[in-house]
Amino acid sequence: MPSITVNVDDLKERMEEHPEINWSEVTRQAIREKIETLDVMDELTSKSELTGSDVAKITDKINESARQRVEDGSE
C-alpha cells in the first residue's frame, strides 16, 4: 500500500490526547472527501467558458465582499 508523510508539528500533542482516534483513517477520509469535492467541481466546470483570468477576477470580488462584511460586522 502506498504511503505519504504528513507533517503535524503543532498538532501531535493534541492528537496524542485522543489515542482512541485512528488518525491515519481520519487523514484518508479527509483526502477522499477533498478528491470527491474536486471531482464534483471538475464536473460542474467542465463546460465553462471562463478563463483563469475571469475566475481570478470573480474570486477577488467575492473575497473583497466577504472581507467587507466581516469588517462591517454583518457576519
N, CA, C and O of each residue as an XYZ file, in Angstrom:
300
protein
N       0.843     -1.175      0.000
C       0.000      0.000      0.000
C       0.891      1.242      0.000
O       1.835      1.322      0.787
N       0.603      2.212     -0.874
C       1.395      3.446     -0.906
C       1.231      4.226      0.400
O       0.190      4.160      1.053
N       2.263      4.953      0.757
C       2.238      5.757      1.981
C       2.597      7.195      1.655
O       3.279      7.474      0.669
N       2.122      8.112      2.509
C       2.533      9.506      2.423
C       2.965      9.932      3.823
O       2.592      9.304      4.814
N       3.739     10.984      3.896
C       4.144     11.548      5.167
C       3.440     12.879      5.331
O       3.447     13.715      4.427
N       2.832     13.071      6.491
C       2.117     14.307      6.779
C       2.783     14.957      7.982
O       2.950     14.321      9.022
N       3.160     16.216      7.844
C       3.792     16.952      8.926
C       2.710     17.525      9.836
O       1.885     18.322      9.389
N       2.705     17.131     11.095
C       1.675     17.558     12.049
C       2.290     18.278     13.251
O       1.716     18.269     14.340
N       3.435     18.889     13.060
C       4.207     19.513     14.145
C       3.383     19.915     15.361
O       3.441     19.259     16.401
N       2.623     20.982     15.229
C       1.919     21.547     16.375
C       0.654     20.770     16.747
O       0.040     21.060     17.774
N       0.262     19.808     15.947
C      -0.936     19.021     16.242
C      -0.635     17.729     17.002
O      -1.530     17.140     17.606
N       0.597     17.299     16.973
C       0.953     15.995     17.534
C       0.515     15.832     18.985
O      -0.094     14.821     19.334
N       0.813     16.804     19.828
C       0.441     16.695     21.244
C      -1.076     16.573     21.408
O      -1.559     15.767     22.202
N      -1.808     17.371     20.659
C      -3.271     17.320     20.757
C      -3.809     16.000     20.231
O      -4.770     15.460     20.778
N      -3.196     15.475     19.172
C      -3.606     14.182     18.643
C      -3.368     13.086     19.681
O      -4.184     12.177     19.832
N      -2.261     13.179     20.385
C      -1.929     12.164     21.381
C      -2.907     12.169     22.551
O      -2.994     11.186     23.287
N      -3.639     13.260     22.731
C      -4.656     13.315     23.779
C      -5.862     12.437     23.433
O      -6.729     12.201     24.275
N      -5.909     11.955     22.185
C      -7.023     11.130     21.717
C      -6.506      9.859     21.052
O      -6.625      9.690     19.839
N      -5.926      8.961     21.865
C      -5.361      7.730     21.292
C      -6.428      6.799     20.712
O      -6.107      5.871     19.969
N      -7.684      7.045     21.048
C      -8.763      6.215     20.517
C      -9.065      6.510     19.051
O      -9.786      5.755     18.398
N      -8.515      7.605     18.535
C      -8.764      8.007     17.145
C      -7.706      7.396     16.237
O      -6.512      7.457     16.529
N      -8.155      6.807     15.137
C      -7.250      6.286     14.112
C      -6.945      7.446     13.163
O      -7.680      7.696     12.208
N      -5.856      8.143     13.444
C      -5.538      9.357     12.693
C      -5.225      9.065     11.226
O      -5.444      9.923     10.371
N      -4.728      7.898     10.925
C      -4.497      7.532      9.521
C      -5.826      7.475      8.770
O      -5.927      7.930      7.631
N      -6.845      6.907      9.426
C      -8.163      6.828      8.791
C      -8.781      8.217      8.639
O      -9.414      8.508      7.625
N      -8.600      9.067      9.634
C      -9.100     10.446      9.543
C      -8.461     11.142      8.347
O      -9.133     11.847      7.594
N      -7.169     10.938      8.181
C      -6.447     11.550      7.063
C      -6.944     11.000      5.730
O      -7.171     11.759      4.788
N      -7.115      9.670      5.650
C      -7.635      9.061      4.411
C      -9.011      9.620      4.064
O      -9.281      9.941      2.906
N      -9.879      9.737      5.069
C     -11.232     10.260      4.821
C     -11.182     11.705      4.345
O     -11.920     12.087      3.436
N     -10.315     12.507      4.954
C     -10.199     13.910      4.548
C      -9.716     14.015      3.101
O     -10.222     14.829      2.328
N      -8.744     13.196      2.746
C      -8.235     13.209      1.369
C      -9.315     12.731      0.404
O      -9.504     13.315     -0.663
N     -10.022     11.668      0.782
C     -11.102     11.135     -0.053
C     -12.179     12.198     -0.290
O     -12.629     12.390     -1.419
N     -12.589     12.891      0.785
C     -13.616     13.927      0.655
C     -13.151     15.072     -0.233
O     -13.929     15.602     -1.027
N     -11.886     15.453     -0.102
C     -11.345     16.532     -0.936
C     -11.341     16.119     -2.403
O     -11.707     16.910     -3.272
N     -10.933     14.889     -2.682
C     -10.914     14.395     -4.063
C     -12.332     14.360     -4.628
O     -12.553     14.750     -5.775
N     -13.292     13.893     -3.827
C     -14.683     13.858     -4.292
C     -15.200     15.259     -4.579
O     -15.910     15.470     -5.562
N     -14.849     16.218     -3.726
C     -15.246     17.605     -3.959
C     -14.633     18.133     -5.249
O     -15.307     18.794     -6.040
N     -13.366     17.841     -5.457
C     -12.700     18.281     -6.681
C     -13.313     17.632     -7.918
O     -13.444     18.274     -8.960
N     -13.685     16.366     -7.802
C     -14.341     15.683     -8.920
C     -15.663     16.371     -9.278
O     -15.969     16.576    -10.453
N     -16.438     16.723     -8.252
C     -17.708     17.417     -8.482
C     -17.446     18.777     -9.117
O     -18.125     19.163    -10.068
N     -16.463     19.500     -8.593
C     -16.142     20.818     -9.154
C     -15.689     20.693    -10.615
O     -16.070     21.505    -11.458
N     -14.884     19.683    -10.905
C     -14.449     19.462    -12.285
C     -15.642     19.199    -13.191
O     -15.717     19.716    -14.306
N     -16.574     18.390    -12.700
C     -17.763     18.079    -13.490
C     -18.607     19.329    -13.723
O     -19.093     19.564    -14.830
N     -18.777     20.126    -12.672
C     -19.597     21.335    -12.785
C     -18.969     22.382    -13.696
O     -19.680     23.144    -14.352
N     -17.653     22.423    -13.737
C     -16.975     23.465    -14.509
C     -16.438     22.981    -15.855
O     -15.833     23.761    -16.591
N     -16.646     21.734    -16.180
C     -16.047     21.174    -17.389
C     -16.486     21.871    -18.674
O     -15.744     21.887    -19.655
N     -17.665     22.437    -18.674
C     -18.154     23.106    -19.886
C     -18.095     24.621    -19.779
O     -18.619     25.331    -20.637
N     -17.462     25.111    -18.732
C     -17.358     26.549    -18.521
C     -16.469     27.184    -19.583
O     -15.480     26.600    -20.025
N     -16.843     28.378    -19.975
C     -16.036     29.125    -20.931
C     -15.221     30.208    -20.234
O     -14.567     31.017    -20.893
N     -15.258     30.226    -18.892
C     -14.472     31.206    -18.156
C     -12.983     30.905    -18.286
O     -12.567     29.747    -18.308
N     -12.198     31.960    -18.372
C     -10.744     31.794    -18.392
C     -10.223     31.861    -16.965
O     -10.958     32.224    -16.047
N      -8.972     31.517    -16.780
C      -8.355     31.635    -15.467
C      -8.410     33.070    -14.961
O      -8.598     33.309    -13.768
N      -8.247     34.011    -15.866
C      -8.318     35.429    -15.506
C      -9.723     35.803    -15.041
O      -9.882     36.554    -14.079
N     -10.742     35.279    -15.724
C     -12.132     35.533    -15.322
C     -12.370     35.010    -13.904
O     -12.967     35.693    -13.072
N     -11.903     33.815    -13.647
C     -12.087     33.194    -12.334
C     -11.368     34.012    -11.264
O     -11.906     34.212    -10.175
N     -10.164     34.484    -11.560
C      -9.408     35.292    -10.602
C     -10.154     36.579    -10.272
O     -10.199     36.988     -9.112
N     -10.736     37.219    -11.278
C     -11.491     38.462    -11.048
C     -12.716     38.199    -10.174
O     -13.005     38.965     -9.255
N     -13.424     37.125    -10.462
C     -14.615     36.776     -9.666
C     -14.197     36.456     -8.229
O     -14.847     36.889     -7.278
N     -13.126     35.709     -8.082
C     -12.621     35.352     -6.754
C     -12.257     36.597     -5.965
O     -12.581     36.707     -4.783
N     -11.579     37.538     -6.621
C     -11.210     38.782     -5.946
C     -12.446     39.535     -5.468
O     -12.450     40.072     -4.360
N     -13.486     39.580     -6.283
C     -14.720     40.269     -5.896
C     -15.391     39.585     -4.713
O     -15.867     40.251     -3.794
N     -15.430     38.267     -4.736
C     -16.032     37.513     -3.624
C     -15.238     37.751     -2.345
O     -15.820     38.008     -1.292
N     -13.924     37.667     -2.429
C     -13.087     37.871     -1.248
C     -13.240     39.277     -0.689
O     -13.307     39.459      0.527
N     -13.296     40.263     -1.562
C     -13.465     41.647     -1.117
C     -14.820     41.833     -0.449
O     -14.916     42.508      0.576
N     -15.855     41.250     -1.010
C     -17.188     41.345     -0.430
C     -17.228     40.688      0.944
O     -17.811     41.241      1.877
N     -16.619     39.521      1.077
C     -16.585     38.810      2.357
C     -15.795     39.610      3.383
O     -16.204     39.721      4.539
N     -14.664     40.168      2.962
C     -13.850     40.977      3.868
C     -14.648     42.179      4.357
O     -14.615     42.514      5.541
N     -15.356     42.819      3.451
C     -16.154     43.988      3.804
C     -17.255     43.638      4.806
O     -17.499     44.385      5.753
N     -17.920     42.492      4.591
C     -18.971     42.061      5.522
C     -18.413     41.820      6.910
O     -19.036     42.188      7.906
N     -17.237     41.203      6.982
C     -16.620     40.933      8.278
C     -16.243     42.255      8.958
O     -16.465     42.430     10.156
N     -15.679     43.169      8.191
C     -15.287     44.463      8.763
C     -16.512     45.255      9.230
O     -16.449     45.957     10.239
N     -17.605     45.145      8.512
C     -18.830     45.864      8.875
C     -19.565     45.188     10.026
O     -20.500     45.755     10.591
N     -19.139     43.975     10.369
C     -19.773     43.255     11.461
C     -21.085     42.604     11.072
O     -21.867     42.223     11.944
N     -21.337     42.473      9.799
C     -22.606     41.868      9.355
C     -22.492     40.368      9.213
O     -23.418     39.718      8.729
N     -21.387     39.819      9.621
C     -21.240     38.354      9.554
C     -20.799     37.815     10.850
O     -20.622     36.604     10.987
